[in-house]
Amino acid sequence: MSLALARRYRPRRFSELLVQDHVAAALRGAVARDRVGHGYLLTGPRGVGKTTAARILAMALNCANRTAEGEPCGECDACRRIWTGQANLDVVEIDAASNRGVDDARDLRERAMYAASQEGHHKVYIIDEAHMLTREAWNALLKILEEPPPGVVFVFATTEPQKIANTAAPVMSRLQRFDFRRIGPVAIQERLRGVLAEEGVDAADDALLLIARHADGGMRDALSVLDQCLSFGEGPLTAERVREVLGLIDEESFGQLLALVAERKPGEVFPTVDRLVDAGADLVEVAGGLADLLRAIIMHHYGTAPEALGEAGRRVVATAAAGIGPEDAVRMLKLLGESETALRRSANPRLILETLLLRWAMMDRAVDLRALLSGGAPGPAAAPAPAVTSPPPPREPSPAPASPPSTAPVYSVPWNDVGVRAAWPDILATATRQSRFLGQALQDASPRVGDPGVLQLVFGPSQAVSREGIERQKAAVAALVSARLGLEVSLELVGGEPSTGAGGSSPVQAGRRLTVDELRQERLTELRRRDPALDALAEALDLELVDEQ
């Protein structure tokens, strides 16, 4: 019976560990210089080589033919027994998931007191899934980790080191920690190509890339999937066979999904998802593939390309990028991230995916603000253009007596009261989208041109609340106005001071700022004053209005 690929091609030397050079160099150097610690903590995602590195360390410490650089030979009897996981007096592997209690830890502690079977050997205890040990078990091991017997090495492997830190924080300071890296798709693809060369099997690059991306950084998972795909059929390994085994959809289907979003066709969501379900597609994998393509679309807009993308995928990205701008792709990724947990846990992932696609297809598009403000037709926002060094074209003469200095004179808004008032509705609309109360406060202001570069906002005597709101967000309002006018302006607030009563008292005393509660109450009072229907409804139903800003 032949071994599975994941076992047959398991590394036997430190130099064979993939992408873990920092760990390999440290452990190999410790063996070569006889500076091996008594306790190690190996952390990282699953399938990246933690247990394999622990076995190689055990092999190196007990290998009769170890090299001067600290590498085990991998061929002697001791190396073979350790590598295959056979019974060995000096190397013991323990699964902490099923041996997690205090009695198991005490038994381990007692066994560790005995010397190795041969002179010059080390006793190595490899504890996998170490985060499963209970607090009591860690307490039982704490003393022997502080003062271990000579020649005893403990190696703990875990995917969740934070659980050990929470359960047994004192243990962390007694172990040397090594963090294993997730293996990238390109590195996995190259390793799979080497394995298939040893096996005498041809494979398409796209097929290996699909496996590498599906493995999500784990070499062991990649080899297991490769084994599964090779068992599924004869002949060269193709992308179609990999998709069939893993339940993946082809690039054409991804292109159809992105097209219905770009063309704003929400009605096509349901038949498209029907076809995916009928084809046996894994909808969680579909969402993951869409995330990869959206990321690639953003990179495409900014002149870069992801490594782990085949030729067919690049064509899909280039086509979709014509209708999906980078800002839209970012918003779509955000919506996908919000749905990801529900998609993975839901008993009906189809409903979650359909809802996500509908939200994408009905999403308002980002527009190029520069084109819109300069009078052009609004269109999808594009990647930032390189800076233009040539001087801007001359502007039309304006009746204003003076013009403020301009940092972006591409917007043809005359610096006079007429020009500012013409742009004011756009400013109010933008402010209202940012904050409803900010928009209402600006509606109470009358803009007028003051000194060069100064825009005055004039308020009436009864509009102290609105002035206070603008005062608190003065910098944000100035930035908003500057962006619309294309001029770097500062604001000057005029009027709006509260009037005093007959006795000289004032609802808001001079020199005192409104408290948060007072300001909210003033806002609600002003809101009810402006909207008689809301005021009548609040009175009739005895409603309490709450300002959540």
C-alpha positions in Angstrom: 0.0 0.0 0.0 1.6 3.3 -1.1 1.7 6.3 1.2 -0.4 9.3 0.6 1.5 12.2 -1.1 1.3 14.3 2.1 3.3 11.7 4.0 5.5 10.5 1.2 6.8 14.0 0.4 7.0 15.2 4.0 10.3 17.0 4.6 13.1 15.1 6.3 15.6 17.9 6.7 15.4 21.5 7.9 16.4 22.7 4.4 13.3 21.1 2.9 10.9 23.1 5.0 8.9 25.4 2.6 8.9 29.1 3.4 10.1 28.5 7.0 13.7 29.5 6.5 13.8 31.5 9.7 12.7 28.5 11.8 14.9 26.1 10.0 18.0 28.2 10.4 17.5 28.7 14.1 16.8 25.1 14.9 19.6 23.8 12.7 22.0 26.2 14.3 20.9 25.2 17.8 21.6 21.5 17.0 25.0 22.2 15.4 26.2 24.4 18.3 24.7 22.2 21.0 22.5 25.0 22.2 19.2 23.3 22.1 16.6 24.7 24.5 14.5 22.5 26.7 11.2 23.9 25.5 9.8 25.2 22.2 6.5 26.5 21.1 5.7 26.2 17.4 2.8 28.3 16.2 1.1 29.0 12.9 -1.8 27.9 10.6 -2.5 24.3 10.0 -0.5 22.3 7.5 2.6 24.7 7.3 5.1 22.3 8.9 4.9 22.7 12.7 4.8 19.0 13.6 7.2 18.2 10.7 9.7 20.7 12.1 9.4 19.1 15.5 10.1 15.6 14.1 13.1 16.9 12.1 14.4 18.4 15.4 14.0 15.0 17.1 15.7 13.3 14.2 18.6 15.7 14.3 19.1 15.3 18.1 19.2 11.5 17.8 20.7 10.9 14.3 24.0 9.0 14.3 25.0 10.5 10.9 24.1 14.1 11.6 26.0 16.7 9.5 28.2 19.4 11.0 25.5 21.9 10.0 22.9 20.2 12.2 21.0 18.4 9.5 19.7 14.8 10.1 20.6 12.2 7.5 17.0 11.1 7.2 18.0 7.6 6.3 19.3 5.9 9.4 17.1 3.6 11.5 16.4 6.3 14.2 15.5 8.9 11.5 13.2 6.6 9.7 11.3 5.6 12.8 10.8 9.2 13.9 9.9 10.4 10.4 7.2 7.7 10.0 5.9 8.2 13.6 6.6 4.6 14.7 7.1 3.6 18.3 10.3 5.1 19.7 11.6 5.1 23.3 13.2 8.5 22.9 10.6 10.4 20.9 7.0 10.5 22.0 4.2 12.3 20.1 1.1 13.2 22.2 -2.2 14.5 20.9 -3.3 17.1 23.5 -6.8 17.1 22.1 -7.4 13.6 23.6 -4.8 13.7 26.4 -5.5 17.1 27.9 -6.2 16.5 31.6 -4.0 16.9 34.7 -3.5 13.1 35.0 -2.1 12.9 31.5 0.3 15.8 32.3 1.4 14.1 35.5 2.1 10.9 33.6 4.1 12.8 31.0 6.1 14.6 33.8 7.0 11.2 35.4 8.0 9.6 32.1 10.3 12.6 31.4 12.4 11.9 34.5 13.9 8.8 32.8 17.0 9.1 30.8 17.2 8.5 27.0 17.7 4.9 25.8 21.2 5.5 24.5 24.1 7.7 25.5 24.1 10.9 23.6 20.4 10.7 22.6 17.7 13.1 23.7 14.2 12.4 24.9 11.8 14.6 22.8 8.2 15.0 23.7 6.1 16.5 20.8 2.7 17.8 22.1 0.4 18.6 19.2 -2.7 20.8 19.6 -1.2 22.1 22.8 -3.9 24.8 23.2 -6.2 22.0 24.2 -4.4 21.3 27.5 -6.3 22.4 30.6 -5.1 25.0 33.0 -4.5 22.3 35.6 -2.4 20.3 33.1 -0.2 23.3 32.3 0.3 23.8 36.1 1.4 20.2 36.4 4.0 20.7 33.7 5.2 24.1 34.9 7.8 22.8 37.3 9.4 20.4 34.9 9.5 23.2 32.3 11.3 25.4 34.8 13.9 22.7 35.8 13.9 20.0 33.1 16.0 16.9 33.4 19.1 16.9 31.2 18.6 15.7 27.7 14.8 16.3 27.7 13.2 18.6 25.1 9.5 19.5 25.0 8.1 20.8 21.7 4.5 22.2 21.8 2.7 22.8 18.5 -0.5 24.9 18.2 -2.6 26.9 15.8 -4.0 29.1 18.6 -1.2 30.4 20.9 -3.5 33.1 22.3 -5.4 30.3 24.1 -2.1 29.2 25.8 -1.4 32.8 26.8 -4.8 33.1 28.3 -4.8 29.7 30.1 -1.1 29.4 31.1 0.7 32.7 30.7 3.7 31.7 32.9 4.5 28.9 30.5 5.1 31.3 27.6 8.2 32.8 29.2 9.7 29.3 29.6 9.5 28.3 25.9 11.2 29.5 22.8 8.5 30.6 20.4 8.7 30.2 16.6 5.9 31.5 14.3 5.4 29.6 11.1 4.3 31.6 8.0 1.4 30.8 5.8 2.7 29.5 2.5 1.8 31.5 -0.6 0.0 30.1 -3.7 3.0 30.5 -5.9 5.3 28.6 -3.5 2.7 25.8 -3.2 2.3 25.7 -7.0 6.1 25.2 -7.4 6.2 22.5 -4.8 3.3 20.6 -6.4 5.0 20.9 -9.8 8.1 19.2 -8.2 6.0 16.4 -6.7 4.3 15.7 -10.0 7.6 15.6 -11.7 8.7 12.9 -9.2 5.4 11.0 -9.8 5.7 11.3 -13.6 2.4 13.1 -14.1 1.8 16.2 -16.3 -0.4 19.0 -15.0 -1.7 22.3 -16.4 -0.4 25.4 -14.5 -4.0 26.6 -14.0 -4.8 23.3 -12.3 -2.0 23.6 -9.8 -2.9 27.2 -9.2 -6.5 26.3 -8.3 -5.2 23.7 -5.8 -2.7 26.2 -4.4 -5.4 28.8 -3.8 -7.8 26.3 -2.4 -5.2 25.1 0.2 -5.2 28.6 1.8 -1.6 28.6 2.8 -1.3 24.9 3.9 1.1 22.6 2.1 -0.4 19.5 3.7 -3.9 20.4 2.4 -2.5 21.1 -1.0 -0.9 17.7 -1.2 -4.1 16.0 0.0 -6.2 17.7 -2.6 -3.6 16.8 -5.3 -3.8 13.2 -4.2 -7.6 13.3 -4.4 -7.5 14.9 -7.9 -5.0 12.3 -9.2 -7.3 9.5 -7.9 -10.2 11.0 -9.7 -9.0 10.2 -13.2 -6.1 9.2 -15.5 -3.9 11.3 -17.7 -2.7 14.9 -17.3 -4.2 16.9 -14.5 -6.4 19.6 -15.9 -8.2 22.6 -14.4 -11.5 21.1 -15.3 -10.8 18.0 -13.2 -9.7 20.1 -10.2 -12.9 22.2 -10.4 -15.0 19.1 -10.6 -13.3 17.6 -7.5 -13.4 20.8 -5.4 -16.8 22.0 -6.6 -15.4 25.2 -8.1 -16.9 27.3 -10.9 -15.0 28.4 -14.0 -13.9 31.9 -14.8 -16.8 32.3 -17.3 -19.3 32.0 -14.5 -17.4 34.5 -12.4 -17.4 36.8 -15.3 -21.2 36.5 -15.6 -21.6 37.3 -11.9 -19.5 40.4 -12.2 -21.2 41.4 -15.5 -24.7 41.5 -13.9 -23.3 43.7 -11.1 -21.5 46.1 -13.5 -24.6 46.3 -15.8 -27.0 46.8 -12.8 -29.2 43.7 -13.6 -30.4 42.5 -10.2 -33.1 40.5 -12.0 -30.4 38.1 -13.3 -29.2 37.2 -9.9 -31.7 34.5 -9.2 -31.3 32.5 -12.5 -27.5 32.9 -12.3 -27.4 31.5 -8.8 -29.8 28.7 -9.8 -27.3 27.6 -12.5 -24.5 27.6 -9.9 -26.5 25.5 -7.5 -27.6 23.1 -10.2 -23.9 22.7 -11.2 -23.1 21.7 -7.6 -21.0 24.7 -6.8 -19.8 25.4 -3.3 -21.4 28.9 -2.6 -18.8 29.7 0.1 -16.1 29.0 -2.5 -17.9 31.2 -5.0 -17.9 34.1 -2.5 -14.2 33.5 -1.9 -13.5 33.6 -5.6 -15.4 36.8 -6.0 -13.3 38.4 -3.2 -10.1 37.4 -5.0 -11.4 38.9 -8.3 -12.5 42.1 -6.7 -9.1 42.5 -5.1 -7.5 41.8 -8.5 -9.8 44.5 -10.1 -8.5 47.1 -7.6 -5.0 46.1 -8.4 -5.7 46.2 -12.1 -6.9 49.8 -11.8 -3.7 50.8 -10.1 -1.4 49.1 -12.6 -0.5 45.9 -10.7 -1.5 42.3 -11.0 -1.8 39.5 -8.4 0.6 36.6 -8.7 -2.0 33.9 -8.1 -4.2 34.5 -11.1 -4.3 32.5 -14.3 -4.6 33.8 -17.8 -8.4 33.2 -17.9 -8.8 35.0 -14.6 -6.8 38.0 -15.9 -9.2 38.3 -18.9 -12.2 38.3 -16.6 -10.6 41.0 -14.4 -9.8 43.2 -17.4 -13.4 42.9 -18.7 -15.0 43.5 -15.3 -12.7 46.5 -14.5 -14.3 48.4 -17.4 -17.6 48.6 -15.5 -16.5 48.4 -11.9 -14.3 51.2 -10.6 -11.8 50.8 -7.7 -14.1 52.6 -5.3 -17.0 50.4 -6.2 -14.8 47.3 -5.8 -13.8 48.4 -2.3 -17.4 48.9 -1.3 -18.3 45.5 -2.7 -15.5 43.9 -0.7 -16.8 45.6 2.4 -20.3 44.2 1.9 -18.8 40.8 1.2 -16.8 40.9 4.4 -19.9 41.8 6.4 -21.7 38.7 4.9 -18.8 36.3 5.1 -19.5 34.9 8.6 -23.2 34.5 7.9 -22.4 32.8 4.6 -20.1 30.2 6.2 -22.5 29.5 9.1 -25.9 29.7 7.5 -27.9 26.6 6.8 -29.1 28.4 3.7 -26.0 30.1 2.1 -27.8 30.5 -1.1 -30.0 33.2 0.4 -27.0 35.1 1.8 -25.2 35.0 -1.5 -28.3 36.1 -3.5 -28.8 39.0 -1.0 -25.2 40.0 -1.4 -25.3 40.0 -5.2 -28.6 42.0 -5.2 -27.0 44.6 -2.9 -24.0 44.8 -5.3 -26.3 45.1 -8.4 -28.4 47.8 -6.8 -25.6 49.7 -5.2 -25.2 53.4 -6.1 -22.1 54.0 -8.2 -19.2 56.2 -7.2 -18.7 59.0 -9.6 -15.7 61.0 -10.6 -16.1 64.1 -8.5 -13.7 66.1 -10.6 -15.6 65.5 -13.8 -18.9 66.2 -12.1 -17.9 69.5 -10.6 -16.3 70.7 -13.8 -19.5 70.2 -15.7 -18.8 66.8 -17.3 -21.1 63.9 -17.4 -20.9 61.8 -14.2 -19.2 58.4 -14.8 -17.5 55.7 -12.9 -14.6 56.9 -10.8 -11.3 56.0 -12.2 -7.9 55.5 -10.7 -6.1 58.7 -9.9 -4.4 60.3 -12.9 -0.8 61.4 -12.8 -0.2 65.0 -11.8 -0.4 67.5 -14.7 2.6 69.8 -14.7 1.4 72.2 -17.5 -0.4 75.4 -16.3 -4.2 75.3 -16.3 -6.1 77.1 -19.1 -7.0 80.8 -18.4 -10.2 81.3 -16.5 -13.1 83.5 -17.7 -13.0 86.9 -16.1 -15.3 87.3 -13.2 -17.0 90.4 -11.9 -15.5 89.8 -8.5 -13.1 92.5 -7.4 -10.5 89.9 -6.2 -9.9 86.2 -6.4 -8.4 84.1 -3.5 -5.4 81.9 -4.1 -6.4 78.6 -5.6 -4.8 75.2 -5.1 -7.0 73.5 -7.7 -8.2 76.0 -10.3 -9.7 73.4 -12.5 -13.2 74.1 -11.2 -14.9 77.0 -13.0 -16.8 78.5 -10.0 -16.6 82.3 -10.0 -15.5 83.8 -6.8 -18.5 86.0 -6.2 -21.8 85.7 -4.4 -23.5 84.5 -7.6 -21.0 81.7 -8.2 -21.0 80.6 -4.6 -24.8 80.5 -4.3 -25.0 78.5 -7.5 -22.8 75.9 -6.0 -24.5 76.0 -2.6 -27.2 73.3 -3.3 -24.5 70.8 -4.1 -22.7 71.7 -0.9 -25.9 71.3 1.1 -26.6 67.9 -0.5 -23.1 66.6 0.3 -23.2 67.9 3.8 -26.6 66.2 4.4 -25.2 62.9 3.1 -22.4 63.2 5.7 -24.7 64.3 8.6 -28.4 65.2 8.5 -28.0 67.7 11.2 -24.9 69.3 9.6 -27.0 69.7 6.4 -29.8 71.3 8.4 -27.4 73.7 10.1 -26.0 74.8 6.8 -29.5 75.4 5.4 -29.8 78.2 8.0 -26.7 79.9 6.8 -26.6 82.4 4.0 -23.2 82.3 2.2 -21.5 85.5 1.0 -18.0 86.3 -0.3 -15.9 88.2 2.1 -12.2 88.9 2.0 -10.1 87.0 -0.6 -10.2 83.3 0.4 -12.8 83.9 3.2 -16.4 82.7 2.9 -18.8 84.2 5.4 -21.8 82.2 6.7 -24.4 84.6 7.9 -26.9 83.5 10.6 -30.0 85.1 12.0 -30.6 86.0 15.7 -32.6 82.8 16.3 -30.2 80.5 14.7 -27.6 80.1 17.5 -28.0 76.3 17.5 -27.1 76.1 13.8 -24.2 78.4 14.3 -23.0 76.3 17.2 -23.2 73.1 15.1 -21.2 74.7 12.3 -18.6 76.0 14.8 -18.0 72.5 16.1 -17.4 71.2 12.6 -15.8 74.2 11.1 -12.8 72.5 9.7 -14.9 69.7 8.0 -17.2 72.3 6.5 -14.3 74.3 5.2 -12.9 71.2 3.5 -16.2 70.3 2.0 -16.8 73.9 0.6 -13.2 74.0 -0.7 -13.6 70.7 -2.5 -16.8 71.9 -4.2 -15.5 75.4 -5.2 -12.0 74.3 -6.1 -10.7 77.0 -3.9 -8.9 76.8 -0.5 -11.2 78.9 1.6 -11.6 79.6 5.3 -14.9 80.2 7.0 -16.1 83.2 9.0 -19.3 82.8 11.0 -21.4 86.0 11.2 -24.4 86.6 13.5 -26.4 83.9 15.2 -25.5 85.0 18.7 -28.4 84.4 21.1 -30.3 87.5 22.3 -30.7 88.3 25.9 -34.0 88.6 27.6 -35.5 91.7 29.4 -33.7 90.9 32.6 -30.4 90.5 30.9 -30.5 86.7 31.1 -29.8 84.5 28.2 -30.7 80.9 27.5 -27.1 80.4 26.6 -24.9 82.7 28.7 -22.3 84.7 26.8 -18.9 83.1 27.0 -20.3 79.6 27.8 -20.5 76.8 25.2 -23.5 74.6 25.1 -23.2 71.2 26.8 -23.8 68.1 24.8 -27.2 67.5 26.4 -28.2 71.2 25.9 -27.1 71.1 22.2 -29.1 68.0 21.5 -32.2 69.4 23.2 -31.8 72.6 21.1 -31.5 70.6 18.0 -34.7 68.6 18.7 -36.6 71.8 19.6 -35.4 73.4 16.3 -36.4 70.2 14.4 -39.9 70.2 15.8 -40.2 73.9 15.0 -39.3 73.3 11.4 -41.6 70.3 10.9 -45.1 71.0 12.2 -46.2 67.5 11.2 -43.5 65.9 13.3 -44.3 68.2 16.2 -48.0 67.3 16.0 -47.3 63.5 15.8 -44.9 63.7 18.8 -47.6 65.5 20.8 -50.5 63.1 19.7 -48.6 59.9 20.4 -46.5 61.2 23.3 -43.3 60.3 21.5 -39.9 61.0 22.9 -37.5 62.3 20.2 -33.9 61.2 20.7 -30.8 62.8 19.0 -28.4 60.0 18.3 -25.8 62.1 16.6 
